[in-house]
Amino acid sequence: MSFRALVLSQGADRKVSGAIETLEDSRLPAGDVTVAVEYSTLNYKDGLVLTTGGGLVKIWPHVGGIDFAGTVEASGNPGFKPGDKVVLNGWRVGELHWGGYATKARVKGDWLVKLPSALSTKRAMAIGTAGYTSMLCVMALQKHGVRPESGEVLVTGAAGGVGSIAVAILARLGYQVVAATGRPQEAAYLQSLGAATIIDRKELTDAPDRPLLSERYAGIVDTVSGVMFARALSQLKYGGAAAVCGLAGGAAFPGSILPFILRGVTVYGIDSVMLPKAPREEAWRRLAGDLPLDKLDSTVSEAGLSDLMRLAPKILKGEVRGRVVIDVDK
């Protein structure tokens, strides 16, 4: 038996090339569950793998795709049976382990989550790691005690995949969302997702470089890091919290300790890759109920395996709005 995959190779110049190939099932990596993949998606990390490898891939040739959703085809794991609808995010799949840019994947069953019945495999990939991470951020703020009545919640990188879904979830839950974006042309799009206020990211990057600015935000969902996060953190209210999940603006934190010790703020680091199974399942259960699916659909564009090499540089440059669902049969 065989399957189709976008097979990646890295040349001597470290540039990555890709070609759609038909491979025998024997090429699939080790694992106790084989999934007939229906959809995958495109994330920032996928863009790194597809262009340079990003230091994430150790063995070539490689099949990327850090997310996939589909139907169990064969299982040696007691938790899954043929016909089960499943979703996978993280576990270094698409990096160290072949991923979802193929019509089949073989993985450890412990990495899979059964898909809530309210979500189709296509919608699961419209959510993908971006939406799953967004939900983890919201859960962290709620666990901290940030409520709609606490005040405004800032979302940075709001027009991107994580940001778009964070805006939609928070608005659905009744929060006053301030959406920060470097793409002012996306204002109407962000308002349609529920954002109450749109600000240009320059309001954060050009803010005075002081350790404390006037208190404004009860919570932050930060997908960018760097200067934007440092300036936003200095505007957190006393006892507020930030959920940090991205580093598109760089890994450095050019900030101060003062917000922590003078305003008692808390920063939650959000890891979506190695998170244990129980909170993964809770996040997907919450997504099925708390994410407005009609607004989710408005964030989505669809592409095929043959489009990935063209799209990868665009997501790295911040030129992709919302979510891209990959139909692996195209």
Salt bridges, closest charged atoms under 4 A:
ASP25 OD2 - LYS104 NZ 2.76
GLU38 OE2 - LYS85 NZ 3.26
GLU73 OE2 - LYS104 NZ 3.37
ASP84 OD1 - LYS81 NZ 3.01
GLU95 OE2 - LYS45 NZ 3.22
GLU95 OE1 - ARG92 NE 2.66
GLU152 OE1 - ARG216 NE 2.77
GLU186 OE1 - ARG321 NH2 2.88
ASP209 OD1 - ARG231 NH1 3.55
GLU215 OE2 - ARG263 NE 3.79
ASP290 OD2 - ARG286 NE 2.48
ASP297 OD2 - ARG123 NH2 2.64
GLU302 OE1 - LYS122 NZ 2.68
GLU302 OE2 - LYS330 NZ 3.11
ASP307 OD1 - ARG310 NH2 3.42
